Amino acid sequence: MATWIKVWQITDGELKLIETTMAETGRKEVEDLERWIKSNPSILGDDILIIGEQVPVRSGTMDFLGIDKAGNLIVIELKRDKLPREALSQVIDYASDIASWDVDKVSEVCTKFTGSGLEDYLNEKFEDIDLEDLVVNKTQRILLVGFSVEESLQRMIEWLSNNHGVNINAIILKYVKTRCGDELIAKTVVIPEEVEKERIRKKQFRVSMSDEPGNYEADELKLLLKKYLSENRTTPRRIRDILLPLCLKHEKVTRDMIKKELIKRGEADDEGKAGIILTTISREIGIERRDYLRQIIRYDKPNPWEKENYRLVDEYREMVRSIISELSGVGEGEK
């Protein structure tokens, strides 16, 4: 039997069934839904980021491309009103196409949509994952999103998921406008989310990490650093405004010193949050292609997963001070 959602409002102690359509309230199902999902993709799942919109593939255009915390790519297809059985072949076609995408291709799509490469975006948004263990696009997931579902499609989704372990699900939404004028969206899924999560597997293309420093000439190194530290992202800003100034003022900067500075500057409310932020900074420095950061910043590794005692290479101290002063307009180094 197909999944339906009904909503009742309690009015004067009685249940009143609300049967509101988006069309009746001037809402456009696909257009408004796209905007709402982009504003808060957690309605699709608490571990999902959207990294692409209207993504071209060989057989058409995906509404959204997502990625989860395990690095699995997600085909997200929105349908006006009812999800038809024909949608299944469409999304399977899309998933079979993106299955061959490597990290560079995924990062290209992510950059177009978010303005950041894949590694940077994951590092910013998924603070509790370890990029060194993350693998990307070994498994693909499919999410169909609509306001009802044909019984035959629901049956096929359940059969593919339960009998063949295909990572496919349908999200059924219900738009409600209460008598008070509040607009609500209710949600249910065909496959229980905990069942779907159990099937998710980690991926094969790893985000490359390294402790090896770069070997750039001074002019090229300065250009790379200036470009990176000018990025409109949170982590480069924190490295520019917090870590590097600390390294200019102290021969050795400990994790505790960085966490205290994060709290002092209002970046974190407590040491727990500061520790999470510090992890994103540490991961950023460890991304293989950020070797220019490791050329100027050295550190100890008391544990394989932990960096400690950050310090600037002496020959680059003046370069770093000059770049920070130029970018911030304020000399924040040693006096």
C-alpha positions in Angstrom: 0.0 0.0 0.0 1.4 3.4 -0.9 2.5 5.8 1.8 0.3 8.8 2.7 0.6 11.4 5.4 -2.4 13.0 7.0 -2.1 15.9 9.5 -4.7 17.0 12.1 -4.7 20.3 14.1 -6.0 20.4 17.6 -8.6 23.2 17.6 -10.8 23.9 20.7 -10.0 20.5 22.0 -10.9 18.7 18.8 -8.9 17.2 15.9 -9.4 19.0 12.6 -8.0 17.3 9.5 -5.9 19.7 7.5 -6.1 19.1 3.7 -4.0 21.9 2.3 -2.3 21.8 -1.1 0.6 24.0 -2.0 -1.2 25.2 -5.1 -4.0 26.5 -3.0 -1.6 28.7 -1.0 0.3 29.9 -4.1 3.3 27.7 -3.5 5.1 26.0 -6.3 5.9 22.5 -5.4 9.2 21.9 -7.2 10.5 25.5 -7.1 9.7 26.1 -3.4 10.7 22.7 -2.4 14.1 23.1 -4.0 14.7 26.4 -2.2 13.6 24.9 1.2 15.9 21.8 0.7 18.8 24.0 -0.1 18.2 26.1 3.0 18.2 23.1 5.3 19.2 19.8 3.6 18.8 17.9 6.9 15.2 17.2 5.9 16.8 14.7 3.6 18.9 13.1 6.4 21.1 14.4 9.2 24.3 13.2 7.5 23.7 14.7 4.0 25.3 17.7 2.3 24.1 19.0 -1.0 27.2 19.6 -3.3 25.5 20.1 -6.7 22.3 21.4 -8.3 21.0 20.7 -11.8 24.0 18.5 -12.4 24.3 17.2 -16.0 24.9 13.5 -16.6 24.8 11.6 -19.8 21.1 10.9 -19.8 19.7 14.1 -18.3 20.1 16.4 -15.3 20.0 15.6 -11.6 18.0 17.9 -9.4 20.6 17.7 -6.6 23.8 15.8 -6.0 24.5 15.0 -2.3 27.2 13.4 -0.2 27.0 11.7 3.2 29.5 11.4 6.0 30.8 8.1 4.6 31.6 9.8 1.3 28.8 8.1 -0.6 27.3 10.2 -3.5 23.5 10.6 -3.4 21.3 11.2 -6.4 18.4 13.4 -5.2 15.4 13.7 -7.5 12.4 15.8 -6.8 9.0 15.1 -8.4 5.9 17.3 -8.6 3.2 15.7 -6.4 3.3 11.9 -6.8 6.4 9.9 -7.3 5.7 7.8 -10.4 7.2 4.3 -11.1 9.0 5.7 -14.2 11.2 7.7 -11.8 13.0 4.6 -10.8 14.7 3.9 -14.1 15.7 7.6 -14.3 17.5 7.7 -11.0 19.1 4.3 -11.5 20.5 5.7 -14.8 21.8 8.7 -13.0 23.4 6.6 -10.3 25.1 4.3 -12.8 26.6 7.3 -14.5 28.1 9.0 -11.4 29.4 5.6 -10.1 32.4 6.2 -12.4 33.2 9.7 -11.1 36.5 10.2 -9.3 37.3 12.7 -6.6 38.3 15.4 -9.1 35.0 15.2 -11.0 33.0 15.3 -7.7 35.1 18.3 -6.5 34.5 20.1 -9.8 30.7 19.8 -9.3 31.1 20.8 -5.6 33.1 23.9 -6.5 30.6 25.1 -9.0 27.7 24.9 -6.5 29.5 25.9 -3.2 32.5 27.8 -4.3 34.7 25.4 -2.4 36.5 22.2 -3.5 35.2 18.9 -2.1 37.9 18.5 0.6 37.4 22.0 1.8 33.6 21.8 1.9 33.6 18.5 3.8 36.2 19.8 6.2 34.0 22.9 6.9 30.7 21.1 7.2 31.5 17.7 8.6 33.5 18.6 11.7 33.3 15.2 13.3 34.7 13.1 10.4 38.3 12.2 9.8 39.4 13.1 6.2 42.3 10.6 6.5 39.8 7.7 6.8 37.2 9.1 4.3 36.7 7.4 1.0 34.6 8.9 -1.8 32.1 7.3 -4.2 32.4 3.6 -3.6 28.7 3.4 -3.1 25.9 5.5 -4.5 22.6 6.3 -2.8 19.3 7.3 -4.4 16.7 9.6 -2.8 13.3 10.3 -4.5 11.4 13.2 -2.9 7.7 13.9 -3.5 4.4 14.4 -1.9 3.1 10.9 -2.4 4.3 7.7 -4.1 2.7 5.3 -6.5 2.1 1.9 -4.9 4.1 0.1 -7.5 7.2 2.3 -7.0 7.0 1.9 -3.2 6.9 -1.9 -3.8 9.9 -1.8 -6.1 11.9 0.4 -3.7 11.2 -2.0 -0.8 12.2 -5.0 -3.0 15.4 -3.4 -4.1 16.4 -2.3 -0.6 15.3 -5.4 1.3 16.2 -8.1 -1.2 19.2 -6.7 -3.0 20.7 -4.1 -0.6 20.3 -1.2 -3.0 20.7 2.1 -1.2 17.4 3.6 -2.4 14.7 5.4 -0.5 11.7 7.7 -1.0 11.0 10.7 1.1 7.3 11.6 1.3 6.4 15.1 2.3 3.2 16.7 3.4 2.7 20.5 3.2 0.5 21.9 5.8 -0.8 25.5 6.4 -2.5 25.7 9.7 -5.5 27.8 10.4 -3.1 30.3 12.1 -1.2 30.7 8.9 1.9 28.7 9.9 3.4 26.6 7.2 4.7 23.2 8.1 6.4 20.3 6.2 5.9 16.7 7.6 8.1 13.9 6.4 8.1 10.1 6.3 10.3 7.6 4.5 9.6 4.3 2.7 12.7 2.6 4.2 13.4 3.3 7.9 16.5 5.5 8.1 18.3 3.2 10.5 17.9 0.4 8.1 19.3 2.5 5.2 22.3 3.7 7.3 23.3 0.1 8.1 23.8 -0.5 4.4 26.0 2.4 3.8 29.6 1.4 3.1 32.8 3.5 3.0 34.3 4.4 -0.3 37.3 3.6 -2.4 38.8 7.0 -3.5 40.5 8.5 -0.5 41.0 12.1 0.3 44.8 12.3 0.2 46.5 13.4 3.4 50.2 14.0 4.1 52.7 15.3 6.6 55.3 16.1 3.8 56.1 19.8 3.4 56.2 21.6 0.1 59.3 22.7 -1.7 58.3 26.0 -3.4 60.5 28.9 -4.2 59.8 32.0 -2.1 57.9 33.9 -4.8 55.6 31.0 -5.6 55.1 30.1 -2.0 54.1 33.7 -1.1 51.5 33.7 -4.0 50.1 30.3 -2.8 49.8 31.4 0.8 48.3 34.8 0.0 45.7 33.2 -2.3 44.8 30.6 0.3 44.7 33.0 3.3 42.5 35.3 1.2 39.8 32.6 0.7 36.3 33.4 2.0 36.2 30.3 4.2 36.1 29.8 7.9 39.2 27.6 8.2 41.6 29.7 6.2 40.4 32.7 8.2 41.1 31.0 11.5 44.6 29.9 10.3 45.3 33.5 9.2 43.8 35.3 12.2 44.5 32.8 15.0 47.1 30.1 14.3 49.7 32.1 12.4 49.6 35.2 14.7 50.1 32.8 17.6 53.0 31.2 15.8 54.6 34.6 15.2 54.3 35.5 18.9 55.5 32.1 20.3 58.2 29.7 19.3 55.9 26.8 20.0 52.1 26.9 20.0 50.3 24.1 21.8 46.8 22.8 21.2 45.7 24.3 24.6 47.0 27.7 23.5 44.9 27.5 20.3 41.8 26.4 22.1 42.1 29.2 24.6 42.5 31.7 21.8 39.4 30.3 19.9 37.3 30.8 23.1 38.8 34.3 23.8 37.9 35.4 20.2 34.3 34.0 20.5 34.9 31.3 17.9 34.0 28.6 20.5 31.9 28.6 23.6 33.9 26.0 25.5 36.9 23.7 25.2 34.8 20.9 23.6 33.8 23.1 20.7 37.3 24.6 20.5 38.7 21.1 20.1 36.4 20.4 17.2 37.4 23.6 15.5 41.1 22.8 16.1 40.5 19.4 14.4 39.3 21.2 11.2 42.4 23.4 11.3 44.6 20.3 11.8 42.9 18.4 8.9 43.3 21.4 6.6 47.0 21.6 7.2 47.2 17.8 6.6 45.5 17.8 3.2 48.1 16.6 0.7 47.7 19.5 -1.8 48.1 22.0 1.1 51.8 21.2 1.2 52.6 25.0 1.1 51.1 25.3 4.6 53.3 22.5 5.8 56.3 24.2 4.2 55.9 27.2 6.7 54.2 25.3 9.6 55.8 22.4 11.3 54.4 20.3 14.1 54.9 17.2 16.3 52.6 14.1 16.1 52.4 12.5 19.6 49.7 10.3 18.1 49.1 9.4 14.4 45.8 11.3 14.5 47.0 14.4 16.5 49.2 17.4 15.7 50.8 19.3 18.6 53.4 22.1 19.1 52.8 24.1 15.9 55.7 26.4 14.9 56.8 28.5 12.0 59.9 27.8 10.0 62.2 30.7 10.9 63.1 31.6 7.3 59.3 32.3 6.5 58.5 34.4 9.6 58.8 37.7 7.8 56.9 36.4 4.8 54.0 35.3 7.0 54.0 38.6 9.0 53.9 40.6 5.8 51.0 38.6 4.3 49.0 38.8 7.5 49.5 42.5 7.7 48.6 43.0 4.1 45.4 40.9 4.3 44.2 42.2 7.7 45.4 45.7 7.5 46.7 45.3 11.1 50.1 44.1 12.1 49.4 41.1 14.3 52.8 39.6 14.7 55.6 40.1 17.0 56.2 43.7 18.1 
